[in-house]
Amino acid sequence: MLSHGGNAFDAAVAISAALAVVEPQSSGVGGGGFYLLHFAKGGRDTFVDGREAAPAAASRDMYLDGDGHPIPGASTSGPRSAAIPGEPAAWAWLASHYGRLPLTTSLAPAIRIAREGFPLYERMRVGLQWKQATLAKSPTAARVFLRDGAVPDDGTVIRQPELAATLELIARNPQGFYAGEFAQRLVAEVRAGGGIWADDDLRSYKIVERAPLTGSYRGAHIVSAPPPSSGGVVLLDALNILSGYDLSAASGVLRRHLLIEAMRHSYRDRAEYLGDPDFVSIPVDVLTSTVYAAGQRESIRPDRATPSTLLRPVVDAGGEGATTTHFSVLDHDGNRVAGTISVNLFFGSAWVAPSSGIILNDTMDDFSAAAGVPNAFQLIGASANSIAPRKRPLSSMTPTFVDNSRGLLIIGSPGGSTIISMVLEGTLAWLDGANAKAIVSQGRIHHQYLPDVVRYEPGALSAEELAALKAMGHTLSEGRTWGNMQVVTWDYASGQVEAASDPRGVGAGLVY
């Protein structure tokens, strides 16, 4: 797209559409996402909210049984778990408001790949194995992604002719996805599969452009995602807490301890206060203030872990799946995009609308089904993130820009509840002088208030650090690796641009 005369915003559309085809376990036409934009001319930033929205027939207790307990799988599989997609509307918004190229150009690669096919690769095959039983219940999903009900071998060509036709429709007339014959047929198929969509749910869907959240840390200007993402609030709060310490002079163990405590406190407030700002009042200015962070630091001891049960309980007490995807773009003029898009869990609802080839999301699971009940990623929520018609569920997606005298960092990642902690660790690494490759490669740790456990990747903590943190009272749990971070850096002094893709994934960072 850049070589065709397009800008970063055209590239973002083309990347999103191509990923919808070749990474259907992570994002797609049937999902949604956030796009953080910077305009070189004038230096303005904006945030395009293409998050999915609950259908009008949704209700607070729709996934609970008669005793008020969550029904297993009700919010994570099948059409009833799907919110109204925002991705096609976001592409149209970016192209018509900020791009230089028509959608017929930027969607052409995705259309070609959907029609001609692509070879199945390991990361996608693992997702198919994880969701095989659910995919098998959707005849169209089974026909496209399985072979005689079994997961095919790596290298098997995956073709999606119905999806190619849908992308062609969007390229010609993106509003045709939301109104008219196609939209009516899509709604009819969703309802036939047990969903609750209505024609007006699609017709009434709107992109919302919001002001990003901004803050500062160690002389850096931070620009990140506002609600209904929790990412920017939690990121800025954690950085504000850490600003009260001299991390550069702290030992490795103390630095880790303080990072864990900052995560603990900031994720705690995520659970109580955050939701869709069009439905609930959120004290963003308070939560992202240095004064508030100073108060949080008062309860942090340098030598002991703070049990989460000692923090103020979440009153009347959702993140998207680990297969969310992220990309970062910088063009020749200095325009930039940090885009994080998702269908929630592996292959979303694992249900494909027959005539359109669209995998529906299961983003309704990102709502708090009941006060204090954890979602698929053990995140709890309060009434601020309860289900309501046309409401957008809380997200952890954290597309972010970090700008200081050294240069620019464009960063983001998939990873459900771990997204925010990864962006926090990546930001700290950049400010400590790490290059793009080192940022995406470093070992990761995570704490999200509840469960009160420090998760860490294999090799992320030394034996000495593990022993010392355990002695401080932290509960530690080694897990598999997580995330798929995509980073672009720009060194202002040398002019050098670097792009790095997480070695945990299969992508590549390219500089033209």
Secondary structure in CASP SS format (residue, H / E / C, confidence):
PFRMAT SS
TARGET T0000
AUTHOR 0000-0000-0000
METHOD secondary structure of the structure
MODEL  1
M C 1.00
L C 1.00
S C 1.00
H C 1.00
G C 1.00
G C 1.00
N C 1.00
A H 1.00
F H 1.00
D H 1.00
A H 1.00
A H 1.00
V H 1.00
A H 1.00
I H 1.00
S H 1.00
A H 1.00
A H 1.00
L H 1.00
A H 1.00
V H 1.00
V H 1.00
E C 1.00
P C 1.00
Q C 1.00
S C 1.00
S C 1.00
G C 1.00
V C 1.00
G C 1.00
G C 1.00
G E 1.00
G E 1.00
F E 1.00
Y E 1.00
L E 1.00
L E 1.00
H E 1.00
F E 1.00
A C 1.00
K C 1.00
G C 1.00
G C 1.00
R E 1.00
D E 1.00
T E 1.00
F E 1.00
V E 1.00
D E 1.00
G E 1.00
R C 1.00
E C 1.00
A E 1.00
A C 1.00
P C 1.00
A C 1.00
A C 1.00
A C 1.00
S C 1.00
R C 1.00
D C 1.00
M C 1.00
Y C 1.00
L E 1.00
D C 1.00
G C 1.00
D C 1.00
G C 1.00
H C 1.00
P E 1.00
I C 1.00
P C 1.00
G C 1.00
A C 1.00
S C 1.00
T C 1.00
S C 1.00
G C 1.00
P H 1.00
R H 1.00
S H 1.00
A C 1.00
A C 1.00
I E 1.00
P C 1.00
G C 1.00
E H 1.00
P H 1.00
A H 1.00
A H 1.00
W H 1.00
A H 1.00
W H 1.00
L H 1.00
A H 1.00
S H 1.00
H H 1.00
Y C 1.00
G C 1.00
R C 1.00
L C 1.00
P C 1.00
L H 1.00
T H 1.00
T H 1.00
S H 1.00
L C 1.00
A H 1.00
P H 1.00
A H 1.00
I H 1.00
R H 1.00
I H 1.00
A H 1.00
R H 1.00
E H 1.00
G C 1.00
F E 1.00
P E 1.00
L C 1.00
Y C 1.00
E H 1.00
R H 1.00
M H 1.00
R H 1.00
V H 1.00
G H 1.00
L H 1.00
Q H 1.00
W H 1.00
K H 1.00
Q H 1.00
A H 1.00
T H 1.00
L H 1.00
A C 1.00
K C 1.00
S C 1.00
P H 1.00
T H 1.00
A H 1.00
A H 1.00
R H 1.00
V H 1.00
F H 1.00
L C 1.00
R E 1.00
D C 1.00
G C 1.00
A E 1.00
V C 1.00
P C 1.00
D C 1.00
D C 1.00
G C 1.00
T C 1.00
V E 1.00
I E 1.00
R C 1.00
Q C 1.00
P H 1.00
E H 1.00
L H 1.00
A H 1.00
A H 1.00
T H 1.00
L H 1.00
E H 1.00
L H 1.00
I H 1.00
A H 1.00
R H 1.00
N C 1.00
P H 1.00
Q H 1.00
G H 1.00
F H 1.00
Y C 1.00
A C 1.00
G C 1.00
E H 1.00
F H 1.00
A H 1.00
Q H 1.00
R H 1.00
L H 1.00
V H 1.00
A H 1.00
E H 1.00
V H 1.00
R H 1.00
A H 1.00
G C 1.00
G C 1.00
G C 1.00
I C 1.00
W C 1.00
A C 1.00
D H 1.00
D H 1.00
D H 1.00
L H 1.00
R H 1.00
S C 1.00
Y C 1.00
K C 1.00
I C 1.00
V E 1.00
E E 1.00
R E 1.00
A C 1.00
P C 1.00
L E 1.00
T E 1.00
G E 1.00
S E 1.00
Y E 1.00
R C 1.00
G C 1.00
A E 1.00
H E 1.00
I E 1.00
V E 1.00
S E 1.00
A C 1.00
P C 1.00
P C 1.00
P C 1.00
S E 1.00
S C 1.00
G H 1.00
G H 1.00
V H 1.00
V H 1.00
L H 1.00
L H 1.00
D H 1.00
A H 1.00
L H 1.00
N H 1.00
I H 1.00
L H 1.00
S C 1.00
G C 1.00
Y C 1.00
D C 1.00
L H 1.00
S H 1.00
A H 1.00
A C 1.00
S C 1.00
G H 1.00
V H 1.00
L H 1.00
R H 1.00
R H 1.00
H H 1.00
L H 1.00
L H 1.00
I H 1.00
E H 1.00
A H 1.00
M H 1.00
R H 1.00
H H 1.00
S H 1.00
Y H 1.00
R H 1.00
D H 1.00
R H 1.00
A H 1.00
E H 1.00
Y H 1.00
L C 1.00
G C 1.00
D C 1.00
P C 1.00
D C 1.00
F C 1.00
V C 1.00
S C 1.00
I C 1.00
P C 1.00
V H 1.00
D H 1.00
V H 1.00
L H 1.00
T C 1.00
S C 1.00
T H 1.00
V H 1.00
Y H 1.00
A H 1.00
A H 1.00
G H 1.00
Q H 1.00
R H 1.00
E C 1.00
S C 1.00
I C 1.00
R C 1.00
P C 1.00
D C 1.00
R C 1.00
A C 1.00
T C 1.00
P C 1.00
S H 1.00
T H 1.00
L H 1.00
L C 1.00
R C 1.00
P C 1.00
V C 1.00
V C 1.00
D C 1.00
A C 1.00
G C 1.00
G C 1.00
E C 1.00
G C 1.00
A C 1.00
T C 1.00
T C 1.00
T E 1.00
H E 1.00
F E 1.00
S E 1.00
V E 1.00
L E 1.00
D C 1.00
H C 1.00
D C 1.00
G C 1.00
N C 1.00
R E 1.00
V E 1.00
A E 1.00
G E 1.00
T E 1.00
I E 1.00
S E 1.00
V C 1.00
N C 1.00
L C 1.00
F C 1.00
F C 1.00
G C 1.00
S C 1.00
A C 1.00
W C 1.00
V E 1.00
A E 1.00
P C 1.00
S C 1.00
S C 1.00
G C 1.00
I E 1.00
I E 1.00
L C 1.00
N C 1.00
D C 1.00
T H 1.00
M H 1.00
D H 1.00
D H 1.00
F C 1.00
S E 1.00
A C 1.00
A C 1.00
A C 1.00
G C 1.00
V C 1.00
P C 1.00
N C 1.00
A C 1.00
F C 1.00
Q C 1.00
L C 1.00
I C 1.00
G C 1.00
A C 1.00
S H 1.00
A H 1.00
N H 1.00
S E 1.00
I C 1.00
A C 1.00
P C 1.00
R C 1.00
K C 1.00
R C 1.00
P C 1.00
L C 1.00
S E 1.00
S C 1.00
M C 1.00
T C 1.00
P C 1.00
T E 1.00
F E 1.00
V E 1.00
D E 1.00
N C 1.00
S C 1.00
R C 1.00
G E 1.00
L E 1.00
L E 1.00
I E 1.00
I E 1.00
G C 1.00
S C 1.00
P C 1.00
G C 1.00
G H 1.00
S H 1.00
T H 1.00
I H 1.00
I H 1.00
S H 1.00
M H 1.00
V H 1.00
L H 1.00
E H 1.00
G H 1.00
T H 1.00
L H 1.00
A H 1.00
W H 1.00
L H 1.00
D C 1.00
G C 1.00
A C 1.00
N C 1.00
A H 1.00
K H 1.00
A H 1.00
I H 1.00
V H 1.00
S H 1.00
Q C 1.00
G C 1.00
R C 1.00
I E 1.00
H E 1.00
H C 1.00
Q C 1.00
Y C 1.00
L C 1.00
P C 1.00
D C 1.00
V C 1.00
V E 1.00
R E 1.00
Y E 1.00
E C 1.00
P C 1.00
G C 1.00
A C 1.00
L C 1.00
S C 1.00
A H 1.00
E H 1.00
E H 1.00
L H 1.00
A H 1.00
A H 1.00
L H 1.00
K H 1.00
A H 1.00
M C 1.00
G C 1.00
H C 1.00
T C 1.00
L E 1.00
S E 1.00
E E 1.00
G C 1.00
R C 1.00
T C 1.00
W C 1.00
G C 1.00
N C 1.00
M C 1.00
Q E 1.00
V E 1.00
V E 1.00
T E 1.00
W E 1.00
D E 1.00
Y C 1.00
A C 1.00
S C 1.00
G C 1.00
Q C 1.00
V E 1.00
E E 1.00
A E 1.00
A E 1.00
S E 1.00
D C 1.00
P C 1.00
R C 1.00
G C 1.00
V C 1.00
G C 1.00
A C 1.00
G C 1.00
L C 1.00
V C 1.00
Y C 1.00
END
